[in-house]
Amino acid sequence: SVPFLIRLFPSVLTKFVFLNFLAFPFFVDFRRPELLVNNTINLYLTTEPGVTVGIWHTVPDSRAAEAQGKDQRWYEEALADAHPVIIYLHGNGGTR
């Protein structure tokens, strides 16, 4: 019966393959990444009118001592210096 249901409702298959309706780990506030990952700050980018994307900026361990206690402005300036930036795109799960 499962193949028959998938044939009738193909969107069901994508839900079970990608599981993008689940937010894991449960009960985590993704707006406060410093509780999960060291040297990380939460930022928002407006990509076009009405579309805002949440991002995390994490500095490497080599800059951990420098990042301690810094505010959002310091992290934004750190993006503009000569250090390379790695962009990780996690997919469409709705969480970071």
Secondary structure as the mmCIF struct_conf table of DSSP 4:
data_model
#
loop_
_struct_conf.conf_type_id
_struct_conf.id
_struct_conf.beg_label_comp_id
_struct_conf.beg_label_asym_id
_struct_conf.beg_label_seq_id
_struct_conf.end_label_comp_id
_struct_conf.end_label_asym_id
_struct_conf.end_label_seq_id
HELX_RH_AL_P HELX_RH_AL_P1 VAL A 2 LEU A 8
HELX_RH_AL_P HELX_RH_AL_P2 PRO A 10 PHE A 18
TURN_TY1_P TURN_TY1_P1 ASN A 20 PHE A 21
BEND BEND1 PHE A 24 PRO A 25
TURN_TY1_P TURN_TY1_P2 PHE A 26 PHE A 27
TURN_TY1_P TURN_TY1_P3 PHE A 30 ARG A 31
HELX_RH_3T_P HELX_RH_3T_P1 PRO A 33 LEU A 35
TURN_TY1_P TURN_TY1_P4 LEU A 36 LEU A 36
BEND BEND2 VAL A 37 VAL A 37
TURN_TY1_P TURN_TY1_P5 ASN A 38 ASN A 39
STRN STRN1 THR A 40 GLU A 48
TURN_TY1_P TURN_TY1_P6 PRO A 49 GLY A 50
STRN STRN2 VAL A 51 THR A 58
HELX_RH_3T_P HELX_RH_3T_P2 ASP A 61 ARG A 63
HELX_RH_AL_P HELX_RH_AL_P3 ALA A 64 ALA A 67
TURN_TY1_P TURN_TY1_P7 GLN A 68 GLY A 69
HELX_RH_AL_P HELX_RH_AL_P4 GLN A 72 LEU A 79
TURN_TY1_P TURN_TY1_P8 ALA A 80 ALA A 80
BEND BEND3 ASP A 81 HIS A 83
BEND BEND4 ASN A 92 GLY A 94
#
